[in-house]
Amino acid sequence: MDLSVESTVTDDGIAVLTISGPMDVETTPPLRDQLVRLVDEGRHRLVLDLSGVDFIDSIGLGVIVGMVHRLRPHDGSLAMAAPSPQARNVLQITQLVRVVAVCDTVEAAISAVRDGSAVVSATRRDPGGQAPAG
């Protein structure tokens, strides 16, 4: 199965990418290229709608981690929306939920980007998305 990506931009400049299909070694390189292009064009606030992603492997995770590293110098934001049970499980096992905001809906992910709770930084967060005390 192929990976498809549809991209829209909100009125306030948040790029929302709706991803469908498996994020794996065979399908993910074009997604990575599209994400890199967005950041290079100055889009530093991103939402990945994962509701149509039925599988993520280590290469798919690597794309997400790579985006964190590309966005950090720009004080960028990245939120993931509506991951499938398999995708959510992988994000939790790898503790990527400590670095990237994971929301139940696209609307919640857009709100997290808007209110600053999806800023990717070196400060690690707990799975609830809160910065640790102290």
C-alpha positions in Angstrom: 0.0 0.0 0.0 1.2 3.5 -0.8 1.5 6.4 1.5 -0.6 9.5 0.6 -0.1 12.9 2.0 -2.5 15.9 1.7 -1.3 19.2 2.9 -3.3 22.3 3.9 -2.4 25.5 5.7 -4.6 27.2 8.3 -5.3 30.9 8.1 -2.6 31.5 10.7 0.1 29.5 8.9 0.0 26.0 10.5 0.7 23.3 8.0 -1.6 20.3 8.5 -0.5 17.1 6.8 -3.1 14.3 6.5 -1.2 11.1 6.1 -2.7 7.8 5.0 -1.1 4.3 4.7 1.9 2.8 6.3 4.9 4.9 7.4 7.6 2.4 6.6 11.0 2.0 4.8 9.3 1.9 1.4 6.8 4.7 1.7 8.3 7.3 4.0 11.1 9.0 2.0 8.7 11.2 -0.1 7.0 12.2 3.2 10.4 13.2 4.7 11.2 15.2 1.6 7.9 17.0 1.8 8.4 17.8 5.5 11.9 19.1 4.9 10.7 21.2 2.0 8.0 22.8 4.3 10.5 23.7 7.0 13.0 25.0 4.4 10.1 27.2 3.1 9.7 28.7 6.6 6.8 26.5 7.8 7.8 25.9 11.4 4.4 25.0 12.9 3.2 21.5 11.8 0.4 19.1 12.5 0.6 15.5 11.4 -2.8 13.9 11.1 -2.0 10.2 11.7 -5.6 9.0 11.7 -5.1 7.2 8.4 -1.7 5.7 9.4 -2.1 2.0 10.2 1.6 1.2 10.7 4.8 3.0 11.7 8.2 1.3 11.6 11.6 2.7 12.8 12.0 4.6 9.5 8.7 6.4 10.0 9.7 7.2 13.6 13.0 8.5 12.3 11.1 11.0 10.0 9.3 12.4 13.1 12.5 12.6 15.1 14.2 14.3 12.2 11.5 16.9 12.1 11.9 17.6 15.8 15.6 18.3 15.1 14.9 20.5 12.1 12.2 22.5 14.0 14.2 23.1 17.2 16.5 25.9 15.9 13.4 27.7 14.8 11.4 27.3 18.0 9.0 25.3 15.9 6.0 23.3 16.9 5.0 19.8 16.0 1.9 17.9 17.1 0.5 14.6 16.0 -3.2 14.0 15.8 -5.4 10.9 16.1 -2.8 8.1 15.8 -4.2 4.6 15.3 -3.8 2.2 18.3 -0.6 0.7 16.7 0.9 4.1 16.0 0.0 5.4 19.5 1.6 2.2 21.0 4.8 2.7 19.1 4.9 6.4 20.1 4.5 5.5 23.7 7.0 2.6 23.7 9.6 4.8 22.1 8.7 7.6 24.5 8.3 10.0 21.5 5.2 11.2 23.4 7.6 12.9 25.8 9.0 15.1 23.0 6.1 15.6 20.6 2.5 16.5 21.5 0.1 13.7 20.7 -3.6 14.8 20.5 -6.8 12.9 20.0 -8.0 15.2 17.2 -6.7 17.4 14.5 -8.5 20.4 16.1 -6.7 19.6 19.5 -3.4 19.4 17.7 -3.9 22.7 16.0 -4.8 24.2 19.3 -1.7 22.8 20.9 0.4 24.4 18.2 -1.4 27.7 18.6 -1.1 27.9 22.4 2.5 26.9 22.4 2.2 23.5 24.1 3.5 21.7 21.0 6.8 23.6 20.8 9.6 21.2 20.3 12.5 21.9 22.7 15.2 20.2 24.5 13.0 20.2 27.6 11.4 16.8 28.0 7.8 16.4 28.9 5.8 13.7 30.6 3.3 11.7 28.5 0.6 14.3 29.4 2.6 16.9 27.6 3.6 18.9 30.7 7.2 20.1 31.3 8.7 18.4 34.4 8.8 20.5 37.6 12.2 21.8 38.7 
